[in-house]
Amino acid sequence: MPPIVSEEYKTKMKKKIMETAFVCFAEKGFQNATMDDIVKNSGMSKGAIYNYFKSKDEIYIELMEQKTKESIDKINENLSKFDLAEEKMRYLLNIYSHQIERNPDWQNLIRVHIEFWLQSSRDENLKSMLDDRMKNIYQKLIIDILELGKKNGEFPGNLDSKMISTLFWSIIDGISIYYGVMKDDYPYKQMVEKAGEMIMKELVKKN
C-alpha cells in the first residue's frame, strides 16, 4: 500500500517541480527543455515528477496559473484602496513600468511565455485556455475599471471599454516582448511610461 502524504507535502513538491522547471525553461528555452532536464535538476525521481505532472505543458500551465493568481490577488487588494478609476489605471501603469525592479525574473518569464504562447497557436486547447485567461482575468480587470470611470463621469461615456482593454494589453505585451528579446538594450521602463501617458490622455478626454 503506497504511503499517505499530506496535501501540504504535495503542494511543497509541486512547487519544487515548478520552480525547477522554470529555471530549465529560462536556461534552455521552453522548446528545448525536456522532462528529463527537470528530473535531473530537481533531484527527484522521474516517477515522482510524473506523479504530479504528465508533461512540461502541464507544469507551465500550473506555474502560470499560480503566478497569475498571486499577481491578480495582490493587484486587486491594492486597487481596492483607490476610489477613482483614474487612480486605479495609473496604479496599474506604475506596476508595469517598475516590473524590472519588482521582479528579477521578469525577463526570463517573458521569454518563456513568448515560446509557450507561440506553441499554443498550433494547439487549439492551449490557445483556448490562454484566450479564456486573457478575457476573464486581464481584460476584465481593465474593463471593470473603465466602466467605473464611465459611471463616475471620469471617462467619456462613449468609451469602448473592450477595445481600450485590448489596446492596453497589446501595448504592454508588445513592450514586454521587445524587452524579452532585446534585453537591457531596450528602454522598457521609459516605453511603458510613455505608453501610459498616451493611454491616460485618451481616457481623460471629455465629450
C-alpha positions as CSV (number, residue, x, y, z in Angstrom):
1,M,0.0,0.0,0.0
2,P,1.5,3.4,-1.0
3,P,2.3,5.8,1.8
4,I,-0.3,8.5,2.6
5,V,1.1,12.0,2.0
6,S,-0.5,15.3,3.2
7,E,-1.8,18.0,1.0
8,E,0.9,20.3,2.4
9,Y,3.6,17.8,1.2
10,K,2.0,17.6,-2.3
11,T,1.9,21.4,-2.5
12,K,5.5,21.6,-1.5
13,M,6.6,19.0,-4.1
14,K,4.6,20.6,-6.9
15,K,6.2,24.0,-6.0
16,K,9.7,22.5,-6.1
17,I,9.0,20.9,-9.5
18,M,7.6,24.2,-10.9
19,E,10.5,26.2,-9.6
20,T,13.0,23.8,-11.1
21,A,11.1,23.7,-14.4
22,F,11.1,27.5,-14.7
23,V,14.9,27.5,-14.3
24,C,15.2,24.9,-17.0
25,F,12.8,26.8,-19.3
26,A,14.7,30.0,-18.7
27,E,18.1,28.5,-19.4
28,K,17.4,26.2,-22.3
29,G,14.2,27.7,-23.7
30,F,10.7,26.1,-23.4
31,Q,11.0,24.1,-26.6
32,N,14.5,22.7,-25.8
33,A,13.9,21.9,-22.2
34,T,12.7,18.4,-21.5
35,M,11.1,16.5,-18.7
36,D,14.5,14.7,-18.2
37,D,16.1,18.1,-17.6
38,I,13.6,18.8,-15.0
39,V,14.1,15.4,-13.4
40,K,17.8,15.9,-13.3
41,N,17.8,19.4,-11.8
42,S,15.1,18.6,-9.3
43,G,16.9,15.7,-7.7
44,M,13.6,13.8,-7.7
45,S,12.9,10.6,-9.5
46,K,11.1,10.6,-12.9
47,G,8.2,8.6,-11.4
48,A,7.8,11.2,-8.6
49,I,7.6,14.1,-11.0
50,Y,5.2,12.2,-13.4
51,N,3.0,11.5,-10.4
52,Y,2.3,15.3,-10.3
53,F,2.7,16.4,-13.9
54,K,2.4,14.4,-17.2
55,S,4.2,16.9,-19.4
56,K,6.1,20.2,-19.4
57,D,3.0,21.9,-20.8
58,E,1.1,20.9,-17.6
59,I,3.9,22.3,-15.5
60,Y,3.9,25.6,-17.3
61,I,0.2,25.9,-17.2
62,E,0.0,25.4,-13.4
63,L,3.0,27.7,-12.9
64,M,1.4,30.4,-15.0
65,E,-1.9,30.0,-13.1
66,Q,-0.1,30.2,-9.8
67,K,1.8,33.3,-10.7
68,T,-1.3,34.9,-12.3
69,K,-3.4,34.3,-9.1
70,E,-0.7,35.7,-6.8
71,S,-0.3,38.8,-9.1
72,I,-4.0,39.5,-9.6
73,D,-4.9,38.9,-5.9
74,K,-2.2,41.5,-4.9
75,I,-3.3,43.9,-7.6
76,N,-7.0,43.7,-6.6
77,E,-6.1,44.2,-3.0
78,N,-4.2,47.4,-3.8
79,L,-6.8,48.6,-6.3
80,S,-9.5,48.5,-3.6
81,K,-7.6,51.3,-1.8
82,F,-8.4,53.7,-4.7
83,D,-11.9,55.2,-5.2
84,L,-11.3,56.8,-8.6
85,A,-10.9,54.9,-11.8
86,E,-8.1,57.2,-13.0
87,E,-6.2,56.4,-9.8
88,K,-6.6,52.7,-10.5
89,M,-5.4,52.9,-14.0
90,R,-2.3,55.0,-13.0
91,Y,-1.6,52.4,-10.3
92,L,-1.6,49.6,-12.9
93,L,0.6,51.5,-15.3
94,N,3.0,52.2,-12.4
95,I,3.2,48.5,-11.6
96,Y,4.2,47.6,-15.1
97,S,6.7,50.4,-15.5
98,H,8.5,49.1,-12.4
99,Q,8.3,45.4,-13.2
100,I,12.1,45.1,-13.7
101,E,12.8,46.3,-10.2
102,R,9.9,44.4,-8.6
103,N,10.5,41.1,-10.3
104,P,14.1,40.0,-11.1
105,D,12.8,37.1,-13.1
106,W,10.6,39.3,-15.4
107,Q,12.9,39.0,-18.4
108,N,13.1,35.2,-18.1
109,L,9.3,35.0,-17.5
110,I,8.7,37.0,-20.7
111,R,10.9,34.8,-22.8
112,V,9.4,31.5,-21.5
113,H,5.9,32.9,-22.0
114,I,6.6,34.0,-25.6
115,E,7.7,30.5,-26.5
116,F,4.7,28.9,-24.9
117,W,2.4,31.5,-26.5
118,L,3.8,30.7,-29.9
119,Q,3.4,27.0,-29.3
120,S,-0.2,27.4,-28.2
121,S,-1.1,29.0,-31.5
122,R,-0.7,25.5,-33.0
123,D,-2.8,23.7,-30.3
124,E,-6.5,24.6,-30.1
125,N,-6.8,23.5,-26.5
126,L,-3.9,25.6,-25.3
127,K,-5.0,28.5,-27.4
128,S,-8.5,28.4,-25.9
129,M,-7.1,28.2,-22.4
130,L,-4.9,31.3,-22.9
131,D,-7.7,33.2,-24.6
132,D,-10.0,32.5,-21.7
133,R,-7.3,33.6,-19.2
134,M,-6.8,36.9,-21.1
135,K,-10.6,37.6,-21.4
136,N,-11.7,36.5,-18.0
137,I,-8.8,37.9,-15.9
138,Y,-6.7,40.5,-17.6
139,Q,-9.2,42.1,-20.0
140,K,-11.9,42.0,-17.3
141,L,-9.6,43.8,-14.9
142,I,-9.3,46.8,-17.2
143,I,-12.9,46.8,-18.4
144,D,-14.2,46.9,-14.8
145,I,-12.0,50.0,-14.1
146,L,-13.1,51.7,-17.4
147,E,-16.8,51.1,-16.7
148,L,-16.3,52.6,-13.2
149,G,-14.7,55.6,-14.8
150,K,-17.6,56.0,-17.3
151,K,-20.2,55.6,-14.5
152,N,-18.4,58.2,-12.4
153,G,-18.0,60.6,-15.3
154,E,-14.2,60.4,-15.2
155,F,-14.0,58.9,-18.7
156,P,-16.1,59.6,-21.8
157,G,-19.5,57.8,-21.7
158,N,-19.0,56.5,-25.3
159,L,-15.6,54.9,-24.5
160,D,-15.3,51.4,-25.9
161,S,-14.0,49.6,-22.8
162,K,-13.4,46.3,-24.5
163,M,-11.3,48.0,-27.3
164,I,-9.3,50.1,-24.8
165,S,-8.7,47.0,-22.7
166,T,-7.4,45.1,-25.7
167,L,-5.2,48.0,-26.7
168,F,-3.8,48.3,-23.1
169,W,-2.7,44.7,-23.0
170,S,-1.5,44.7,-26.6
171,I,0.8,47.6,-25.8
172,I,2.1,46.1,-22.5
173,D,2.6,42.7,-24.1
174,G,4.4,44.3,-27.1
175,I,6.8,46.3,-25.0
176,S,7.4,43.2,-22.8
177,I,8.2,41.1,-25.8
178,Y,10.7,43.6,-27.2
179,Y,12.3,43.7,-23.8
180,G,12.4,39.9,-23.5
181,V,14.2,39.7,-26.9
182,M,16.4,42.8,-26.8
183,K,17.1,42.5,-23.1
184,D,18.7,45.5,-21.3
185,D,19.3,47.4,-24.6
186,Y,15.6,48.1,-24.7
187,P,14.3,51.1,-22.6
188,Y,11.4,49.1,-21.1
189,K,10.5,51.5,-18.2
190,Q,10.5,54.6,-20.4
191,M,8.4,52.9,-23.1
192,V,5.8,51.8,-20.5
193,E,5.7,55.3,-19.0
194,K,5.3,56.9,-22.5
195,A,2.6,54.4,-23.4
196,G,0.8,55.1,-20.1
197,E,0.8,58.9,-20.9
198,M,-0.8,58.2,-24.2
199,I,-3.4,55.9,-22.7
200,M,-4.4,58.3,-19.9
201,K,-4.6,61.2,-22.3
202,E,-7.1,59.3,-24.3
203,L,-9.1,58.2,-21.2
204,V,-9.4,61.6,-19.6
205,K,-10.7,63.3,-22.8
206,K,-14.1,64.9,-22.3
207,N,-17.0,64.5,-24.7
